Amino acid sequence: MSTLKIPPVAPSHRDDAMQIYHAFKGIGCDAAAIVNILAHRDANQRSFIQQEYETTYSDELRKRLSSELTGYLKKAVLLWMHEPGARDAYILKHALRGTVKDHKAVTEIICSRTPSQIGQLKRAYFTNVGTNLEDDIESEASGHHKKLLLAFISTSRYEGPEYDEILVEDDAKALHKAAKKFGLAEKTFIQIFSERSRAHLSAVSFSYQKMFKKPLEKAIRDEAHKNFECALKTILRCAESPPMFYAKALRKAMKGLGTADTALIRIVVTRAEIDMHYIKAEYRKKYGKTLNDAVHSETSGHYRTFLLSLLGTNH
């Protein structure tokens, strides 16, 4: 459920484009005006605003935003202006091909998406980047992490709620046997985690705990390492509860000295129109404070205003 607050009667796309154009005029940029418009328009409205701006002023809106805005506000607004279908591809392109590779972002985007979303992502990646996503993962990832990512994006998985209880128990036993081996039998984990549905994996996790008196995630934490561990835990957590996965990821981004702003921006922007309402509820339940308050304490200026606008009401 989206947390985006859109005016009951939004101005026309022409009026919005004109207001943004005037915000660029003169010395400096009226960032407050830009935030006030773009942070309160849905994906379709933003797309129409971009089309109107480019038709009327013969200028690409994203390029103008890039030249006028700065810092984390610029990063957040530019990510927000991508159409949802192309946004994941944009994130992956920079995470895989950037000067500094961001394997955490790659893992989060791929392992948290449903099979249908991955299908859209692969098509968008090819359209916008010009290469297959599989080829870039092959060249930039490594080891068991690479094997899991490639299996996860190339395997068709059922998206419904039903599962086979006998197969669930068999998988729990197979994973327990694999975890007991020295260094963990990666092939078994890769096969089960890439082929089974979310409902099935969630049931496997419950069955594993019941049979072996130990959480499946702890077995992963004890035996897997680094990016491979992160990918397995992401798949499992999203099978059990995507909102809880993101609540934990947001907490981690803001915990301790400094803020991991790239992760904070990525999660808020990509989930604001999908399930941020549920993420906020999980965050408050688990950490005893609202996500809005946490973001407010870790950010400042127009950047803070933009993120808080996407998060909606503080409750």
GUKOLVEX-723495 format. One record per residue (C-alpha): residue number from 1; residue in one letter; x, y, z. Coordinates in pm, whole numbers. Layout:
BEGIN
{NUM; "A"; {X; Y; Z}}
...
//
This chain:
BEGIN
{1; "M"; {0; 0; 0}}
{2; "S"; {138; 337; -108}}
{3; "T"; {217; 619; 136}}
{4; "L"; {224; 885; -136}}
{5; "K"; {-2; 1183; -66}}
{6; "I"; {-146; 1323; -389}}
{7; "P"; {-367; 1635; -401}}
{8; "P"; {-737; 1543; -440}}
{9; "V"; {-742; 1762; -749}}
{10; "A"; {-389; 1777; -887}}
{11; "P"; {-288; 2067; -1114}}
{12; "S"; {-265; 1992; -1484}}
{13; "H"; {57; 1842; -1616}}
{14; "R"; {111; 2167; -1807}}
{15; "D"; {85; 2373; -1487}}
{16; "D"; {324; 2139; -1305}}
{17; "A"; {574; 2156; -1592}}
{18; "M"; {550; 2534; -1596}}
{19; "Q"; {604; 2561; -1219}}
{20; "I"; {911; 2337; -1244}}
{21; "Y"; {1045; 2545; -1534}}
{22; "H"; {1009; 2863; -1329}}
{23; "A"; {1178; 2692; -1032}}
{24; "F"; {1490; 2661; -1250}}
{25; "K"; {1491; 3028; -1352}}
{26; "G"; {1710; 3292; -1191}}
{27; "I"; {2005; 3244; -959}}
{28; "G"; {1992; 2904; -797}}
{29; "C"; {1709; 2654; -805}}
{30; "D"; {1388; 2663; -601}}
{31; "A"; {1433; 2312; -465}}
{32; "A"; {1136; 2349; -230}}
{33; "A"; {902; 2405; -526}}
{34; "I"; {1043; 2103; -709}}
{35; "V"; {1000; 1881; -402}}
{36; "N"; {649; 2012; -339}}
{37; "I"; {541; 1906; -687}}
{38; "L"; {731; 1585; -764}}
{39; "A"; {703; 1426; -419}}
{40; "H"; {323; 1448; -446}}
{41; "R"; {265; 1301; -790}}
{42; "D"; {227; 932; -875}}
{43; "A"; {422; 748; -1144}}
{44; "N"; {174; 824; -1424}}
{45; "Q"; {157; 1191; -1331}}
{46; "R"; {537; 1218; -1319}}
{47; "S"; {561; 1059; -1662}}
{48; "F"; {312; 1306; -1809}}
{49; "I"; {494; 1598; -1644}}
{50; "Q"; {818; 1486; -1806}}
{51; "Q"; {652; 1457; -2146}}
{52; "E"; {488; 1799; -2110}}
{53; "Y"; {811; 1964; -1996}}
{54; "E"; {1013; 1820; -2282}}
{55; "T"; {747; 1907; -2542}}
{56; "T"; {699; 2263; -2417}}
{57; "Y"; {1058; 2358; -2333}}
{58; "S"; {1260; 2131; -2567}}
{59; "D"; {1467; 2012; -2276}}
{60; "E"; {1492; 1678; -2092}}
{61; "L"; {1355; 1722; -1742}}
{62; "R"; {1583; 1461; -1584}}
{63; "K"; {1892; 1626; -1733}}
{64; "R"; {1780; 1966; -1605}}
{65; "L"; {1710; 1824; -1258}}
{66; "S"; {2056; 1667; -1261}}
{67; "S"; {2220; 2002; -1338}}
{68; "E"; {2012; 2205; -1091}}
{69; "L"; {1992; 1981; -783}}
{70; "T"; {2280; 1860; -569}}
{71; "G"; {2376; 1596; -316}}
{72; "Y"; {2140; 1331; -187}}
{73; "L"; {1833; 1532; -292}}
{74; "K"; {1951; 1508; -652}}
{75; "K"; {2012; 1135; -616}}
{76; "A"; {1668; 1074; -464}}
{77; "V"; {1473; 1288; -712}}
{78; "L"; {1647; 1141; -1017}}
{79; "L"; {1572; 788; -897}}
{80; "W"; {1211; 888; -829}}
{81; "M"; {1170; 1022; -1183}}
{82; "H"; {1240; 685; -1344}}
{83; "E"; {936; 483; -1439}}
{84; "P"; {902; 199; -1186}}
{85; "G"; {969; -66; -1449}}
{86; "A"; {1298; 92; -1551}}
{87; "R"; {1409; 202; -1204}}
{88; "D"; {1538; -138; -1091}}
{89; "A"; {1733; -168; -1416}}
{90; "Y"; {1888; 175; -1354}}
{91; "I"; {1992; 74; -1000}}
{92; "L"; {2141; -254; -1120}}
{93; "K"; {2327; -88; -1406}}
{94; "H"; {2508; 148; -1168}}
{95; "A"; {2559; -123; -903}}
{96; "L"; {2712; -366; -1154}}
{97; "R"; {2891; -126; -1388}}
{98; "G"; {2984; 163; -1160}}
{99; "T"; {3339; 245; -1055}}
{100; "V"; {3260; 91; -717}}
{101; "K"; {3050; -224; -743}}
{102; "D"; {2755; -239; -502}}
{103; "H"; {2683; -608; -455}}
{104; "K"; {2449; -533; -165}}
{105; "A"; {2222; -329; -393}}
{106; "V"; {2235; -599; -661}}
{107; "T"; {2138; -863; -406}}
{108; "E"; {1858; -654; -257}}
{109; "I"; {1698; -569; -591}}
{110; "I"; {1715; -918; -742}}
{111; "C"; {1646; -1136; -438}}
{112; "S"; {1353; -928; -312}}
{113; "R"; {1159; -931; -639}}
{114; "T"; {888; -1174; -748}}
{115; "P"; {929; -1384; -1064}}
{116; "S"; {696; -1155; -1262}}
{117; "Q"; {889; -848; -1142}}
{118; "I"; {1217; -1012; -1242}}
{119; "G"; {1076; -1077; -1590}}
{120; "Q"; {994; -706; -1625}}
{121; "L"; {1334; -613; -1483}}
{122; "K"; {1523; -829; -1732}}
{123; "R"; {1333; -676; -2024}}
{124; "A"; {1389; -323; -1893}}
{125; "Y"; {1758; -393; -1837}}
{126; "F"; {1807; -507; -2194}}
{127; "T"; {1610; -211; -2330}}
{128; "N"; {1789; 52; -2121}}
{129; "V"; {2138; -95; -2089}}
{130; "G"; {2172; -286; -2415}}
{131; "T"; {2296; -613; -2265}}
{132; "N"; {2135; -907; -2090}}
{133; "L"; {2128; -885; -1710}}
{134; "E"; {2264; -1240; -1695}}
{135; "D"; {2576; -1136; -1887}}
{136; "D"; {2658; -851; -1648}}
{137; "I"; {2602; -1070; -1343}}
{138; "E"; {2827; -1335; -1500}}
{139; "S"; {3107; -1082; -1546}}
{140; "E"; {3071; -880; -1224}}
{141; "A"; {2959; -1126; -954}}
{142; "S"; {3152; -1430; -837}}
{143; "G"; {3139; -1764; -660}}
{144; "H"; {2823; -1907; -507}}
{145; "H"; {2670; -1561; -494}}
{146; "K"; {2684; -1544; -874}}
{147; "K"; {2545; -1895; -912}}
{148; "L"; {2250; -1812; -686}}
{149; "L"; {2172; -1483; -861}}
{150; "L"; {2182; -1645; -1206}}
{151; "A"; {1963; -1934; -1092}}
{152; "F"; {1719; -1696; -922}}
{153; "I"; {1661; -1477; -1230}}
{154; "S"; {1640; -1766; -1476}}
{155; "T"; {1408; -2003; -1288}}
{156; "S"; {1029; -1984; -1304}}
{157; "R"; {867; -1996; -959}}
{158; "Y"; {503; -2031; -856}}
{159; "E"; {363; -1710; -702}}
{160; "G"; {51; -1850; -535}}
{161; "P"; {-7; -1940; -167}}
{162; "E"; {-31; -2318; -203}}
{163; "Y"; {254; -2559; -130}}
{164; "D"; {320; -2932; -91}}
{165; "E"; {365; -3019; 278}}
{166; "I"; {559; -3337; 203}}
{167; "L"; {802; -3152; -24}}
{168; "V"; {836; -2883; 245}}
{169; "E"; {952; -3142; 499}}
{170; "D"; {1186; -3301; 245}}
{171; "D"; {1342; -2961; 171}}
{172; "A"; {1384; -2880; 540}}
{173; "K"; {1567; -3211; 591}}
{174; "A"; {1781; -3159; 282}}
{175; "L"; {1882; -2810; 398}}
{176; "H"; {1963; -2938; 747}}
{177; "K"; {2181; -3212; 599}}
{178; "A"; {2350; -2960; 368}}
{179; "A"; {2415; -2717; 654}}
{180; "K"; {2583; -2987; 863}}
{181; "K"; {2847; -3046; 599}}
{182; "F"; {3177; -2857; 626}}
{183; "G"; {3131; -2517; 462}}
{184; "L"; {2766; -2585; 375}}
{185; "A"; {2657; -2781; 67}}
{186; "E"; {2591; -2475; -150}}
{187; "K"; {2434; -2660; -441}}
{188; "T"; {2140; -2776; -228}}
{189; "F"; {2075; -2426; -95}}
{190; "I"; {2099; -2270; -441}}
{191; "Q"; {1858; -2522; -590}}
{192; "I"; {1593; -2491; -321}}
{193; "F"; {1618; -2114; -278}}
{194; "S"; {1601; -2047; -652}}
{195; "E"; {1328; -2298; -742}}
{196; "R"; {1075; -2280; -458}}
{197; "S"; {795; -2027; -419}}
{198; "R"; {783; -1775; -136}}
{199; "A"; {496; -1961; 31}}
{200; "H"; {692; -2285; 10}}
{201; "L"; {1013; -2135; 151}}
{202; "S"; {825; -1972; 436}}
{203; "A"; {676; -2311; 522}}
{204; "V"; {1022; -2470; 497}}
{205; "S"; {1157; -2217; 746}}
{206; "F"; {876; -2297; 990}}
{207; "S"; {926; -2672; 944}}
{208; "Y"; {1304; -2639; 987}}
{209; "Q"; {1260; -2462; 1321}}
{210; "K"; {1005; -2719; 1437}}
{211; "M"; {1214; -3022; 1340}}
{212; "F"; {1562; -2905; 1436}}
{213; "K"; {1496; -2644; 1710}}
{214; "K"; {1707; -2390; 1523}}
{215; "P"; {1604; -2109; 1284}}
{216; "L"; {1694; -2173; 921}}
{217; "E"; {1839; -1823; 905}}
{218; "K"; {2084; -1906; 1184}}
{219; "A"; {2203; -2208; 989}}
{220; "I"; {2266; -1978; 693}}
{221; "R"; {2443; -1723; 913}}
{222; "D"; {2665; -1992; 1068}}
{223; "E"; {2770; -2159; 745}}
{224; "A"; {2741; -1915; 452}}
{225; "H"; {2948; -1600; 411}}
{226; "K"; {2938; -1245; 274}}
{227; "N"; {2737; -1188; -46}}
{228; "F"; {2613; -1547; -68}}
{229; "E"; {2486; -1528; 291}}
{230; "C"; {2320; -1194; 219}}
{231; "A"; {2142; -1333; -88}}
{232; "L"; {2011; -1640; 94}}
{233; "K"; {1886; -1430; 386}}
{234; "T"; {1721; -1179; 153}}
{235; "I"; {1531; -1452; -33}}
{236; "L"; {1424; -1614; 294}}
{237; "R"; {1320; -1291; 466}}
{238; "C"; {1119; -1180; 165}}
{239; "A"; {948; -1519; 156}}
{240; "E"; {847; -1473; 520}}
{241; "S"; {763; -1100; 518}}
{242; "P"; {881; -840; 265}}
{243; "P"; {776; -547; 489}}
{244; "M"; {982; -685; 777}}
{245; "F"; {1280; -736; 545}}
{246; "Y"; {1267; -371; 441}}
{247; "A"; {1207; -248; 796}}
{248; "K"; {1527; -424; 904}}
{249; "A"; {1717; -292; 601}}
{250; "L"; {1607; 64; 678}}
{251; "R"; {1710; 27; 1042}}
{252; "K"; {2051; -99; 933}}
{253; "A"; {2090; 196; 692}}
{254; "M"; {2030; 444; 974}}
{255; "K"; {2191; 263; 1267}}
{256; "G"; {2521; 372; 1422}}
{257; "L"; {2748; 655; 1315}}
{258; "G"; {2645; 806; 983}}
{259; "T"; {2369; 703; 749}}
{260; "A"; {2390; 476; 445}}
{261; "D"; {2202; 730; 236}}
{262; "T"; {2224; 534; -90}}
{263; "A"; {2044; 239; 72}}
{264; "L"; {1796; 469; 247}}
{265; "I"; {1709; 644; -80}}
{266; "R"; {1686; 317; -273}}
{267; "I"; {1439; 159; -31}}
{268; "V"; {1218; 464; 30}}
{269; "V"; {1195; 550; -340}}
{270; "T"; {1138; 196; -468}}
{271; "R"; {879; 101; -204}}
{272; "A"; {685; 427; -154}}
{273; "E"; {422; 336; -414}}
{274; "I"; {414; -36; -335}}
{275; "D"; {415; -142; 31}}
{276; "M"; {565; 140; 239}}
{277; "H"; {251; 158; 455}}
{278; "Y"; {320; -197; 578}}
{279; "I"; {695; -136; 611}}
{280; "K"; {624; 163; 837}}
{281; "A"; {393; -49; 1054}}
{282; "E"; {657; -321; 1092}}
{283; "Y"; {926; -63; 1169}}
{284; "R"; {726; 93; 1451}}
{285; "K"; {627; -246; 1593}}
{286; "K"; {986; -375; 1595}}
{287; "Y"; {1181; -63; 1693}}
{288; "G"; {935; 139; 1901}}
{289; "K"; {957; 457; 1692}}
{290; "T"; {810; 570; 1365}}
{291; "L"; {1010; 543; 1044}}
{292; "N"; {933; 911; 979}}
{293; "D"; {1098; 1008; 1308}}
{294; "A"; {1403; 794; 1229}}
{295; "V"; {1442; 949; 883}}
{296; "H"; {1388; 1299; 1026}}
{297; "S"; {1672; 1249; 1274}}
{298; "E"; {1915; 1120; 1010}}
{299; "T"; {1855; 1366; 725}}
{300; "S"; {1825; 1741; 672}}
{301; "G"; {1707; 2017; 438}}
{302; "H"; {1514; 1955; 118}}
{303; "Y"; {1647; 1598; 112}}
{304; "R"; {1470; 1532; 442}}
{305; "T"; {1151; 1699; 316}}
{306; "F"; {1152; 1488; 0}}
{307; "L"; {1192; 1153; 179}}
{308; "L"; {936; 1243; 446}}
{309; "S"; {690; 1344; 173}}
{310; "L"; {724; 999; 17}}
{311; "L"; {673; 837; 357}}
{312; "G"; {345; 1020; 413}}
{313; "T"; {173; 1071; 749}}
{314; "N"; {382; 1017; 1061}}
{315; "H"; {204; 734; 1243}}
//
